[in-house]
Amino acid sequence: MTGDRSPQGQAPKGPAPGRAAALDVGRQAAASRRRADSEACRQRVLDVITRMRKTRRPVSDAEITRRAEVNPQYLQRHRDLKAEAEAVRAHLAADRPRAAAAAAARQDAGLAVENRMLLEQNAALRRDLEAARAELRAVRVRDLAADVLGGLASIPARDAEAEVLRKERDQALAAVRRAEADLLALRNVVQRLMVDNTRLLGGDLQPSSDG
């Protein structure tokens, strides 16, 4: 072995702070582009459905996806839009049972979308909670290190530093408590919605026969 090679047991170093920041910015930019593309696709589909309502000419799901220039399976993945298109077609056909079924499907799809958003918020809150806990751990480590170095209480110059550390620790603790409270509240909402969805999918919203 040459002296230029690292020892086998040496732990790999993480990315440099500048590189990590650049990667984070890149990920955020990519996520923003995906959100923008998704919203643009959704708006094009809604525009086609709106034109169908205005012209009073029914359009099939396949034709909607073609005109909106989206994936042929787009409406299968976005059940709320599929239900909206079916509701318009049922209205144009003056088919009351079909319209009732479409309204029930639209409500179910709306609940599914709301559930998905709540779950995404739940995941975001968990990430915020972990970040707050990591910050709290870092503050505690810095506080402990300052204590070990000694003199925080006796040296005036260290008193200000100790006060800053205490404030950071208190802020991190408060952030953790807020994140935990938000997470608990969101979990309760998700549980209630899942119970409602189970009831709805069990048949409570099935359309009644008009005879």
Secondary structure, 3 states (H helix, E strand, C coil): CCCCCCCCCCCCCCCCHHHHHHHHHHHHHHHHHHHHHHHHHHHHHHHHHHHHHHHCCCCCHHHHHHHHCCCCCHHHHCHHHHHHHHHHHHHHCCCHHHHHHHHHHHHHHHHHHHHHHHHHHHHHHHHHHHHHHHHHHHHHHHHHHHHHHCCCCCCHHHHHHHHHHHHHHHHHHHHHHHHHHHHHHHHHHHHHHHHHHHHHHHHHCCCCCCC
